[in-house]
Amino acid sequence: MSFFAYVVQSTIKSYLYKGHCANLELRLKEHNSGMTKSLRPYLPVKLVYFEAFLTLKDAILRERFFKTAAGRRYLQKRLGKQSS
């Protein structure tokens, strides 16, 4: 089984959401159906970045990194100059 750390971006506003999951396709559908309260004002969203891991712990640690200043800089370099 694989686990993922991922980033979705709002298609209507400048907003990036970072998360982790075991089923990336299902999680994206859940986000776009409004199941994530914090994302509702930013719907719809699209997947813009993900990394796969063998353990849930590693995916969670990577998500936490994405939420740090260094992680935001890393994502800006990988994604271009989009805001986080």
Rosetta blueprint (number, residue, H / E / L):
1 M L
2 S L
3 F E
4 F E
5 A E
6 Y E
7 V E
8 V E
9 Q E
10 S E
11 T L
12 I L
13 K L
14 S L
15 Y L
16 L E
17 Y E
18 K E
19 G E
20 H E
21 C E
22 A L
23 N L
24 L H
25 E H
26 L H
27 R H
28 L H
29 K H
30 E H
31 H H
32 N H
33 S L
34 G L
35 M L
36 T L
37 K H
38 S H
39 L H
40 R H
41 P H
42 Y H
43 L L
44 P L
45 V E
46 K E
47 L E
48 V E
49 Y E
50 F E
51 E E
52 A E
53 F E
54 L L
55 T L
56 L H
57 K H
58 D H
59 A H
60 I H
61 L H
62 R H
63 E H
64 R H
65 F H
66 F H
67 K L
68 T L
69 A H
70 A H
71 G H
72 R H
73 R H
74 Y H
75 L H
76 Q H
77 K H
78 R H
79 L H
80 G L
81 K L
82 Q L
83 S L
84 S L
